Amino acid sequence: MHRYLFVSVGGCILAVVTMGIYSSLLFASTFVFILLMCSVDSGNLHIWAFGIQMLLQTLWHLIIQYREYCLQEPVSVRLFLAVSSSMLLTQRITSVSMDLQEKQVKFTFDASSNMKSCVTLLPLFGYILSFTTLLGGPLCSYSQFVSHVEGIGLNLAPSPLGVVFLKLIRVSLLELARFFLIHLIKQNVYDPTRSTALYGVLWVWGLALALRIQYYSHWRISECLNNAAGFGLGENSPGDSRAWTGLTDGDFWRTEASSRMSQFARRWNATTASWLRRLVYLRSKHFPLFATFGFSLWWHGLHLGHFVGFSTWASAVIADYYIHSYLHPKLSSAWRKLLYTCLGWINTQMIVTCVVIAVELRNMSGLRLLSVTFIGLFPLCNIILLIILKLNIVS
């Protein structure tokens, strides 16, 4: 039990130090969820936990938007951290509530002993408030968390220090590449009146790549923190140091090599993608893909850029399914398949660039940038091609 207490207290201290008074958002959400667990039937717990957590998260997202756009006030970095951490808390809380609903996990409370009830809930506190995942993923299930904690010291696991060191070197290389990329972008600012259309497309693509590298670095650092704490050891080869890949949100080379939007969607922020699939996609009876991206829009904060970015992403994934199913069977030779893959990679990179710029800049500045550089034509062409193919199929 002392391990669960250690990760819980560590998470509470980290929350207070980084978020200050806004850390109360996380503690309030955790308290409400524990209260629901003790008072609501497991079959109905998920609906209550999901509704209350998303209501609280949406309220704070709207408060941030009101301060930014209506009052024109700078928003505290601590508040941003608290809301971002609250989004990750939503993942963990709903994961547990779905486990209880599907009877994958069971909690038994002893009404006659408060001490036994606290001991029963201690692993749950550790899971929700763990310092290893408080400020970043990756998301693991409650059962995985418990098995990792209980298994520390019981098996002959390889030391994670060497793996963590190598991963930190990769983070350094990524940050070095991002530094030079940003320097290049600043030294060669795009001017719509003087620069060519191709230059504008490449300039915006470089900007979006720099923004994505920041995510890859953050995910890798979070992965290193989990590995150093003993989490993330694969089950297949526990004696191999290469087995420390059980928890990851995405690899730069594998994700960026995606030649289809559907591939990129599955590989980008992989544990969150799996959570969205379980929470929304598999539970939606009508238009599951749009429902999934629509909920992702809600979860991220409902900014104008989010509306444009996630609707573009959803439309591009649907177009990818139709276009690939129509064109791929017609590729008879190897060089045609290679050409198709290369063109698909370029198309994916351009669409991802549009999504990242719209989502990250969040307001009209991102949309204006996409319009003046003509890069917004790529997702539009995909949608037009989708419509043409569907009309041909119908006719």
C-alpha positions as a Markdown table, in Angstrom:
| # | Residue | x | y | z |
|---|---|---|---|---|
| 1 | Met | 0.0 | 0.0 | 0.0 |
| 2 | His | 2.9 | 2.4 | 0.6 |
| 3 | Arg | 3.6 | 2.5 | -3.2 |
| 4 | Tyr | 0.0 | 3.7 | -3.9 |
| 5 | Leu | 0.4 | 6.3 | -1.1 |
| 6 | Phe | 3.7 | 7.4 | -2.6 |
| 7 | Val | 2.3 | 8.1 | -6.1 |
| 8 | Ser | -0.8 | 9.7 | -4.6 |
| 9 | Val | 1.0 | 12.1 | -2.3 |
| 10 | Gly | 3.6 | 12.8 | -5.0 |
| 11 | Gly | 0.7 | 13.7 | -7.4 |
| 12 | Cys | -0.9 | 16.0 | -4.8 |
| 13 | Ile | 2.4 | 17.8 | -4.2 |
| 14 | Leu | 3.1 | 18.2 | -7.9 |
| 15 | Ala | -0.4 | 19.6 | -8.4 |
| 16 | Val | -0.1 | 22.2 | -5.7 |
| 17 | Val | 3.4 | 23.3 | -6.8 |
| 18 | Thr | 2.5 | 23.6 | -10.5 |
| 19 | Met | -1.1 | 24.8 | -10.3 |
| 20 | Gly | -1.4 | 26.5 | -7.0 |
| 21 | Ile | -5.0 | 27.2 | -5.9 |
| 22 | Tyr | -6.3 | 25.8 | -9.2 |
| 23 | Ser | -5.2 | 22.3 | -8.1 |
| 24 | Ser | -8.5 | 22.3 | -6.2 |
| 25 | Leu | -10.1 | 21.5 | -9.6 |
| 26 | Leu | -8.4 | 18.1 | -9.6 |
| 27 | Phe | -9.1 | 17.4 | -6.0 |
| 28 | Ala | -12.7 | 18.3 | -6.3 |
| 29 | Ser | -13.2 | 16.0 | -9.3 |
| 30 | Thr | -11.5 | 13.1 | -7.5 |
| 31 | Phe | -13.7 | 13.7 | -4.4 |
| 32 | Val | -16.9 | 13.8 | -6.5 |
| 33 | Phe | -15.9 | 10.6 | -8.3 |
| 34 | Ile | -15.2 | 8.7 | -5.1 |
| 35 | Leu | -18.5 | 10.0 | -3.7 |
| 36 | Leu | -20.3 | 8.7 | -6.8 |
| 37 | Met | -18.6 | 5.3 | -6.5 |
| 38 | Cys | -19.8 | 5.0 | -2.9 |
| 39 | Ser | -23.4 | 6.0 | -3.6 |
| 40 | Val | -24.3 | 5.1 | -7.2 |
| 41 | Asp | -24.8 | 1.6 | -8.7 |
| 42 | Ser | -21.9 | 0.5 | -11.0 |
| 43 | Gly | -24.3 | 0.2 | -13.9 |
| 44 | Asn | -25.2 | 3.9 | -13.7 |
| 45 | Leu | -21.9 | 5.2 | -12.5 |
| 46 | His | -20.4 | 5.9 | -15.9 |
| 47 | Ile | -23.2 | 8.2 | -17.0 |
| 48 | Trp | -22.9 | 10.3 | -13.8 |
| 49 | Ala | -19.1 | 10.4 | -13.7 |
| 50 | Phe | -18.9 | 11.3 | -17.4 |
| 51 | Gly | -21.6 | 14.0 | -17.2 |
| 52 | Ile | -20.3 | 15.7 | -14.1 |
| 53 | Gln | -16.6 | 15.6 | -15.2 |
| 54 | Met | -17.3 | 16.9 | -18.7 |
| 55 | Leu | -19.6 | 19.6 | -17.2 |
| 56 | Leu | -16.9 | 20.9 | -14.9 |
| 57 | Gln | -14.2 | 20.7 | -17.6 |
| 58 | Thr | -16.4 | 22.6 | -20.1 |
| 59 | Leu | -17.2 | 25.2 | -17.5 |
| 60 | Trp | -13.5 | 26.0 | -17.1 |
| 61 | His | -12.9 | 25.9 | -20.8 |
| 62 | Leu | -15.6 | 28.5 | -21.2 |
| 63 | Ile | -14.2 | 30.7 | -18.4 |
| 64 | Ile | -10.8 | 30.7 | -20.2 |
| 65 | Gln | -12.5 | 31.7 | -23.5 |
| 66 | Tyr | -14.4 | 34.5 | -21.7 |
| 67 | Arg | -11.2 | 35.9 | -20.3 |
| 68 | Glu | -9.3 | 35.6 | -23.5 |
| 69 | Tyr | -11.9 | 36.9 | -26.0 |
| 70 | Cys | -14.3 | 39.0 | -24.0 |
| 71 | Leu | -12.2 | 40.5 | -21.3 |
| 72 | Gln | -9.0 | 40.4 | -23.3 |
| 73 | Glu | -7.1 | 39.3 | -20.1 |
| 74 | Pro | -4.1 | 37.1 | -20.0 |
| 75 | Val | -5.0 | 33.7 | -18.6 |
| 76 | Ser | -2.8 | 32.3 | -15.8 |
| 77 | Val | -0.4 | 29.5 | -16.8 |
| 78 | Arg | -1.4 | 27.7 | -13.7 |
| 79 | Leu | -5.1 | 27.7 | -14.8 |
| 80 | Phe | -4.0 | 26.3 | -18.2 |
| 81 | Leu | -2.1 | 23.5 | -16.5 |
| 82 | Ala | -5.0 | 22.7 | -14.2 |
| 83 | Val | -7.5 | 22.5 | -17.1 |
| 84 | Ser | -5.1 | 20.4 | -19.2 |
| 85 | Ser | -4.6 | 18.1 | -16.2 |
| 86 | Ser | -8.3 | 18.0 | -15.8 |
| 87 | Met | -8.7 | 16.7 | -19.3 |
| 88 | Leu | -6.3 | 13.8 | -18.5 |
| 89 | Leu | -8.2 | 13.3 | -15.3 |
| 90 | Thr | -11.4 | 12.8 | -17.4 |
| 91 | Gln | -9.6 | 10.0 | -19.3 |
| 92 | Arg | -8.7 | 8.2 | -16.1 |
| 93 | Ile | -12.1 | 8.7 | -14.4 |
| 94 | Thr | -14.1 | 7.5 | -17.4 |
| 95 | Ser | -11.8 | 4.6 | -17.9 |
| 96 | Val | -12.5 | 3.4 | -14.4 |
| 97 | Ser | -16.2 | 4.0 | -14.7 |
| 98 | Met | -16.4 | 2.1 | -18.0 |
| 99 | Asp | -14.4 | -0.8 | -16.3 |
| 100 | Leu | -17.0 | -0.9 | -13.6 |
| 101 | Gln | -19.9 | -0.7 | -16.0 |
| 102 | Glu | -18.4 | -3.6 | -18.0 |
| 103 | Lys | -17.5 | -5.5 | -14.8 |
| 104 | Gln | -13.8 | -5.6 | -15.7 |
| 105 | Val | -13.0 | -4.1 | -12.3 |
| 106 | Lys | -14.9 | -4.5 | -9.0 |
| 107 | Phe | -14.6 | -2.5 | -5.8 |
| 108 | Thr | -16.0 | -3.8 | -2.5 |
| 109 | Phe | -16.6 | -1.4 | 0.4 |
| 110 | Asp | -16.9 | -2.5 | 4.0 |
| 111 | Ala | -19.5 | -0.2 | 5.6 |
| 112 | Ser | -18.5 | -1.3 | 9.1 |
| 113 | Ser | -14.8 | -0.2 | 8.7 |
| 114 | Asn | -13.7 | 3.1 | 7.4 |
| 115 | Met | -10.1 | 2.0 | 7.5 |
| 116 | Lys | -10.8 | -1.0 | 5.1 |
| 117 | Ser | -12.7 | 1.2 | 2.7 |
| 118 | Cys | -9.8 | 3.7 | 2.6 |
| 119 | Val | -7.4 | 0.9 | 1.9 |
| 120 | Thr | -9.6 | -0.3 | -0.9 |
| 121 | Leu | -9.7 | 3.1 | -2.4 |
| 122 | Leu | -6.0 | 3.9 | -2.1 |
| 123 | Pro | -5.0 | 2.2 | -5.4 |
| 124 | Leu | -7.8 | 4.3 | -7.1 |
| 125 | Phe | -6.4 | 7.5 | -5.6 |
| 126 | Gly | -3.0 | 6.5 | -6.8 |
| 127 | Tyr | -4.3 | 5.8 | -10.3 |
| 128 | Ile | -6.2 | 9.1 | -10.6 |
| 129 | Leu | -3.6 | 11.4 | -9.0 |
| 130 | Ser | -0.4 | 9.6 | -9.9 |
| 131 | Phe | 2.5 | 12.0 | -10.3 |
| 132 | Thr | 3.6 | 10.1 | -13.4 |
| 133 | Thr | 0.5 | 10.9 | -15.4 |
| 134 | Leu | -0.7 | 14.1 | -13.8 |
| 135 | Leu | 0.7 | 16.5 | -16.3 |
| 136 | Gly | 0.9 | 14.2 | -19.3 |
| 137 | Gly | 0.0 | 10.7 | -20.6 |
| 138 | Pro | 0.2 | 8.1 | -21.7 |
| 139 | Leu | -3.1 | 6.6 | -20.5 |
| 140 | Cys | -3.2 | 3.1 | -19.1 |
| 141 | Ser | -6.1 | 1.2 | -17.7 |
| 142 | Tyr | -6.7 | 0.8 | -13.9 |
| 143 | Ser | -5.9 | -2.9 | -14.1 |
| 144 | Gln | -2.6 | -2.2 | -15.9 |
| 145 | Phe | -1.7 | 0.4 | -13.3 |
| 146 | Val | -2.4 | -2.0 | -10.4 |
| 147 | Ser | -0.5 | -4.9 | -12.1 |
| 148 | His | 2.5 | -2.6 | -12.6 |
| 149 | Val | 2.6 | -1.4 | -9.0 |
| 150 | Glu | 2.1 | -4.9 | -7.6 |
| 151 | Gly | 4.7 | -6.3 | -9.9 |
| 152 | Ile | 7.5 | -3.8 | -9.0 |
| 153 | Gly | 10.2 | -5.8 | -7.3 |
| 154 | Leu | 8.6 | -9.2 | -7.9 |
| 155 | Asn | 10.0 | -10.0 | -11.3 |
| 156 | Leu | 13.5 | -9.8 | -12.8 |
| 157 | Ala | 12.7 | -6.7 | -14.8 |
| 158 | Pro | 15.6 | -5.0 | -16.6 |
| 159 | Ser | 16.7 | -1.6 | -15.3 |
| 160 | Pro | 14.9 | 1.2 | -17.1 |
| 161 | Leu | 17.7 | 3.7 | -16.6 |
| 162 | Gly | 19.5 | 2.8 | -19.9 |
| 163 | Val | 16.2 | 3.0 | -21.9 |
| 164 | Val | 15.2 | 6.3 | -20.2 |
| 165 | Phe | 18.6 | 7.7 | -21.1 |
| 166 | Leu | 18.3 | 6.8 | -24.7 |
| 167 | Lys | 14.8 | 8.2 | -24.9 |
| 168 | Leu | 16.0 | 11.5 | -23.4 |
| 169 | Ile | 18.7 | 11.6 | -26.0 |
| 170 | Arg | 15.9 | 11.3 | -28.7 |
| 171 | Val | 14.0 | 14.1 | -27.0 |
| 172 | Ser | 17.1 | 16.3 | -27.1 |
| 173 | Leu | 17.5 | 15.6 | -30.8 |
| 174 | Leu | 13.8 | 16.4 | -31.5 |
| 175 | Glu | 14.2 | 19.6 | -29.6 |
| 176 | Leu | 17.3 | 20.5 | -31.4 |
| 177 | Ala | 15.5 | 19.9 | -34.7 |
| 178 | Arg | 12.6 | 22.0 | -33.6 |
| 179 | Phe | 15.0 | 24.8 | -32.6 |
| 180 | Phe | 16.6 | 25.0 | -36.0 |
| 181 | Leu | 13.2 | 24.7 | -37.7 |
| 182 | Ile | 11.8 | 27.6 | -35.7 |
| 183 | His | 14.9 | 29.6 | -36.4 |
| 184 | Leu | 14.6 | 28.9 | -40.1 |
| 185 | Ile | 10.9 | 29.9 | -40.1 |
| 186 | Lys | 11.6 | 33.2 | -38.3 |
| 187 | Gln | 14.5 | 34.1 | -40.6 |
| 188 | Asn | 12.3 | 33.4 | -43.7 |
| 189 | Val | 8.9 | 34.8 | -42.8 |
| 190 | Tyr | 6.2 | 34.2 | -45.4 |
| 191 | Asp | 5.0 | 37.3 | -47.2 |
| 192 | Pro | 1.8 | 36.7 | -49.2 |
| 193 | Thr | 2.5 | 39.6 | -51.5 |
| 194 | Arg | 6.0 | 38.4 | -52.5 |
| 195 | Ser | 6.3 | 34.7 | -51.9 |
| 196 | Thr | 5.1 | 32.0 | -54.2 |
| 197 | Ala | 2.3 | 29.6 | -53.4 |
| 198 | Leu | 4.8 | 26.7 | -53.0 |
| 199 | Tyr | 6.9 | 28.6 | -50.6 |
| 200 | Gly | 3.8 | 29.4 | -48.5 |
| 201 | Val | 2.8 | 25.8 | -48.4 |
| 202 | Leu | 6.3 | 24.7 | -47.3 |
| 203 | Trp | 6.5 | 27.5 | -44.7 |
| 204 | Val | 3.2 | 26.5 | -43.1 |
| 205 | Trp | 4.1 | 22.8 | -43.2 |
| 206 | Gly | 7.4 | 23.6 | -41.4 |
| 207 | Leu | 5.4 | 25.6 | -38.7 |
| 208 | Ala | 3.0 | 22.7 | -38.2 |
| 209 | Leu | 5.9 | 20.2 | -38.0 |
| 210 | Ala | 7.5 | 22.3 | -35.3 |
| 211 | Leu | 4.3 | 22.3 | -33.3 |
| 212 | Arg | 3.9 | 18.6 | -33.7 |
| 213 | Ile | 7.5 | 18.0 | -32.5 |
| 214 | Gln | 6.7 | 19.7 | -29.3 |
| 215 | Tyr | 4.0 | 17.1 | -28.7 |
| 216 | Tyr | 6.3 | 14.2 | -29.5 |
| 217 | Ser | 8.9 | 15.6 | -27.0 |
| 218 | His | 6.2 | 16.0 | -24.3 |
| 219 | Trp | 5.0 | 12.4 | -24.9 |
| 220 | Arg | 8.5 | 11.0 | -24.8 |
| 221 | Ile | 9.3 | 12.8 | -21.5 |
| 222 | Ser | 6.1 | 11.5 | -20.0 |
| 223 | Glu | 7.0 | 8.0 | -21.2 |
| 224 | Cys | 10.4 | 8.4 | -19.6 |
| 225 | Leu | 8.9 | 9.4 | -16.3 |
| 226 | Asn | 6.6 | 6.4 | -16.3 |
| 227 | Asn | 9.5 | 4.0 | -17.2 |
| 228 | Ala | 11.7 | 5.5 | -14.5 |
| 229 | Ala | 8.9 | 4.8 | -12.0 |
| 230 | Gly | 8.6 | 1.2 | -13.1 |
| 231 | Phe | 5.6 | 1.5 | -15.5 |
| 232 | Gly | 5.4 | 0.5 | -19.1 |
| 233 | Leu | 7.2 | -2.9 | -19.1 |
| 234 | Gly | 5.9 | -5.1 | -21.8 |
| 235 | Glu | 4.5 | -8.5 | -20.9 |
| 236 | Asn | 6.0 | -10.6 | -23.8 |
| 237 | Ser | 9.7 | -10.2 | -23.0 |
| 238 | Pro | 10.2 | -8.9 | -19.4 |
| 239 | Gly | 13.9 | -9.7 | -19.4 |
| 240 | Asp | 14.7 | -7.6 | -22.4 |
| 241 | Ser | 15.5 | -3.9 | -22.0 |
| 242 | Arg | 13.6 | -3.2 | -25.3 |
| 243 | Ala | 10.4 | -4.3 | -23.5 |
| 244 | Trp | 10.0 | -0.8 | -22.0 |
| 245 | Thr | 7.5 | 0.2 | -24.7 |
| 246 | Gly | 4.3 | -0.8 | -23.0 |
| 247 | Leu | 3.2 | 2.8 | -22.5 |
| 248 | Thr | 3.6 | 5.3 | -25.4 |
| 249 | Asp | 1.5 | 8.0 | -27.1 |
| 250 | Gly | 3.3 | 8.0 | -30.4 |
| 251 | Asp | 6.7 | 7.6 | -32.1 |
| 252 | Phe | 7.8 | 10.4 | -34.4 |
| 253 | Trp | 9.1 | 8.4 | -37.3 |
| 254 | Arg | 6.2 | 5.8 | -37.3 |
| 255 | Thr | 3.5 | 8.5 | -37.0 |
| 256 | Glu | 5.0 | 10.9 | -39.5 |
| 257 | Ala | 5.5 | 8.1 | -42.0 |
| 258 | Ser | 1.8 | 7.6 | -42.2 |
| 259 | Ser | 0.6 | 7.7 | -45.8 |
| 260 | Arg | -3.1 | 7.7 | -45.0 |
| 261 | Met | -5.1 | 10.0 | -42.7 |
| 262 | Ser | -6.8 | 7.0 | -41.0 |
| 263 | Gln | -3.3 | 5.7 | -40.1 |
| 264 | Phe | -2.2 | 9.0 | -38.7 |
| 265 | Ala | -5.4 | 9.3 | -36.7 |
| 266 | Arg | -4.7 | 5.9 | -35.0 |
| 267 | Arg | -1.0 | 6.6 | -34.4 |
| 268 | Trp | -1.3 | 10.2 | -33.2 |
| 269 | Asn | -1.7 | 10.3 | -29.4 |
| 270 | Ala | -2.3 | 6.6 | -29.5 |
| 271 | Thr | -3.6 | 6.0 | -25.9 |
| 272 | Thr | -6.1 | 8.9 | -26.3 |
| 273 | Ala | -7.2 | 7.6 | -29.6 |
| 274 | Ser | -7.9 | 4.2 | -28.0 |
| 275 | Trp | -9.8 | 5.9 | -25.2 |
| 276 | Leu | -11.9 | 7.8 | -27.7 |
| 277 | Arg | -12.6 | 4.7 | -29.6 |
| 278 | Arg | -13.8 | 2.9 | -26.4 |
| 279 | Leu | -15.7 | 5.9 | -25.0 |
| 280 | Val | -17.5 | 7.1 | -28.1 |
| 281 | Tyr | -16.8 | 5.2 | -31.4 |
| 282 | Leu | -17.8 | 1.7 | -30.2 |
| 283 | Arg | -20.8 | 3.1 | -28.3 |
| 284 | Ser | -22.3 | 5.2 | -31.1 |
| 285 | Lys | -25.1 | 3.7 | -33.2 |
| 286 | His | -25.1 | 6.5 | -35.8 |
| 287 | Phe | -22.2 | 8.3 | -37.4 |
| 288 | Pro | -19.6 | 7.0 | -35.0 |
| 289 | Leu | -16.7 | 8.7 | -36.7 |
| 290 | Phe | -18.2 | 12.1 | -36.6 |
| 291 | Ala | -19.4 | 11.5 | -33.0 |
| 292 | Thr | -15.9 | 10.6 | -32.0 |
| 293 | Phe | -14.3 | 13.7 | -33.5 |
| 294 | Gly | -17.2 | 15.8 | -32.3 |
| 295 | Phe | -16.6 | 14.7 | -28.7 |
| 296 | Ser | -12.9 | 15.3 | -29.2 |
| 297 | Leu | -13.7 | 18.8 | -30.2 |
| 298 | Trp | -15.8 | 19.2 | -27.0 |
| 299 | Trp | -13.1 | 17.6 | -24.8 |
| 300 | His | -10.4 | 20.0 | -26.3 |
| 301 | Gly | -12.3 | 23.2 | -25.5 |
| 302 | Leu | -14.7 | 24.3 | -28.3 |
| 303 | His | -12.5 | 27.1 | -29.8 |
| 304 | Leu | -13.3 | 28.2 | -33.3 |
| 305 | Gly | -10.1 | 26.6 | -34.6 |
| 306 | His | -11.1 | 23.4 | -33.0 |
| 307 | Phe | -14.4 | 23.3 | -34.9 |
| 308 | Val | -12.6 | 23.8 | -38.2 |
| 309 | Gly | -9.7 | 21.5 | -37.3 |
| 310 | Phe | -11.7 | 18.5 | -36.1 |
| 311 | Ser | -14.4 | 18.7 | -38.7 |
| 312 | Thr | -11.6 | 18.8 | -41.4 |
| 313 | Trp | -9.9 | 15.8 | -39.7 |
| 314 | Ala | -13.1 | 13.7 | -39.6 |
| 315 | Ser | -14.0 | 14.5 | -43.2 |
| 316 | Ala | -10.4 | 13.7 | -44.4 |
| 317 | Val | -10.6 | 10.3 | -42.6 |
| 318 | Ile | -13.9 | 9.4 | -44.2 |
| 319 | Ala | -12.5 | 10.5 | -47.6 |
| 320 | Asp | -9.4 | 8.4 | -47.0 |
| 321 | Tyr | -11.5 | 5.3 | -46.5 |
| 322 | Tyr | -13.5 | 5.8 | -49.7 |
| 323 | Ile | -10.6 | 6.9 | -51.9 |
| 324 | His | -8.3 | 4.1 | -50.7 |
| 325 | Ser | -11.0 | 1.4 | -51.2 |
| 326 | Tyr | -11.6 | 2.7 | -54.7 |
| 327 | Leu | -8.0 | 3.3 | -55.9 |
| 328 | His | -5.9 | 0.7 | -54.1 |
| 329 | Pro | -7.4 | -2.4 | -55.9 |
| 330 | Lys | -6.6 | -0.7 | -59.3 |
| 331 | Leu | -2.8 | -0.5 | -58.5 |
| 332 | Ser | -1.4 | -3.4 | -60.5 |
| 333 | Ser | 2.4 | -2.7 | -60.5 |
| 334 | Ala | 4.9 | -2.0 | -57.8 |
| 335 | Trp | 5.9 | 1.4 | -59.0 |
| 336 | Arg | 2.2 | 2.5 | -59.1 |
| 337 | Lys | 1.8 | 1.4 | -55.5 |
| 338 | Leu | 5.0 | 3.3 | -54.6 |
| 339 | Leu | 3.8 | 6.4 | -56.3 |
| 340 | Tyr | 0.4 | 6.1 | -54.6 |
| 341 | Thr | 2.1 | 5.8 | -51.2 |
| 342 | Cys | 4.3 | 8.8 | -51.9 |
| 343 | Leu | 1.4 | 10.9 | -53.0 |
| 344 | Gly | -0.7 | 9.7 | -50.1 |
| 345 | Trp | 2.1 | 10.7 | -47.7 |
| 346 | Ile | 2.2 | 14.2 | -49.2 |
| 347 | Asn | -1.6 | 14.5 | -49.0 |
| 348 | Thr | -1.6 | 13.3 | -45.4 |
| 349 | Gln | 1.1 | 15.8 | -44.4 |
| 350 | Met | -0.8 | 18.7 | -46.0 |
| 351 | Ile | -4.1 | 17.8 | -44.3 |
| 352 | Val | -2.4 | 17.3 | -40.9 |
| 353 | Thr | -0.8 | 20.7 | -41.4 |
| 354 | Cys | -4.2 | 22.3 | -41.9 |
| 355 | Val | -5.6 | 20.5 | -38.8 |
| 356 | Val | -2.6 | 21.4 | -36.6 |
| 357 | Ile | -2.6 | 25.1 | -37.6 |
| 358 | Ala | -6.4 | 25.4 | -37.0 |
| 359 | Val | -6.4 | 23.6 | -33.7 |
| 360 | Glu | -3.2 | 25.1 | -32.2 |
| 361 | Leu | -3.8 | 28.7 | -33.2 |
| 362 | Arg | -7.4 | 28.3 | -32.2 |
| 363 | Asn | -8.7 | 31.6 | -33.6 |
| 364 | Met | -9.1 | 33.4 | -36.9 |
| 365 | Ser | -5.4 | 33.9 | -37.3 |
| 366 | Gly | -4.8 | 30.2 | -38.1 |
| 367 | Leu | -7.7 | 30.2 | -40.6 |
| 368 | Arg | -6.4 | 33.3 | -42.3 |
| 369 | Leu | -3.0 | 31.7 | -42.6 |
| 370 | Leu | -4.4 | 28.6 | -44.2 |
| 371 | Ser | -6.4 | 30.7 | -46.7 |
| 372 | Val | -3.6 | 32.9 | -47.9 |
| 373 | Thr | -1.2 | 30.0 | -48.4 |
| 374 | Phe | -3.7 | 27.8 | -50.4 |
| 375 | Ile | -2.8 | 24.8 | -48.3 |
| 376 | Gly | -6.5 | 24.6 | -47.3 |
| 377 | Leu | -7.2 | 23.4 | -50.9 |
| 378 | Phe | -5.8 | 19.9 | -50.0 |
| 379 | Pro | -8.6 | 18.8 | -47.6 |
| 380 | Leu | -11.1 | 20.5 | -49.9 |
| 381 | Cys | -9.9 | 18.5 | -52.9 |
| 382 | Asn | -10.2 | 15.3 | -50.8 |
| 383 | Ile | -13.8 | 16.1 | -49.9 |
| 384 | Ile | -14.6 | 16.9 | -53.6 |
| 385 | Leu | -13.1 | 13.6 | -54.7 |
| 386 | Leu | -15.1 | 11.8 | -52.0 |
| 387 | Ile | -18.3 | 13.4 | -53.4 |
| 388 | Ile | -17.4 | 12.4 | -57.0 |
| 389 | Leu | -16.6 | 8.8 | -56.0 |
| 390 | Lys | -19.9 | 8.5 | -54.0 |
| 391 | Leu | -21.9 | 9.8 | -56.9 |
| 392 | Asn | -20.2 | 7.4 | -59.2 |
| 393 | Ile | -20.9 | 4.5 | -56.9 |
| 394 | Val | -24.6 | 5.5 | -56.6 |
| 395 | Ser | -25.0 | 5.9 | -60.3 |
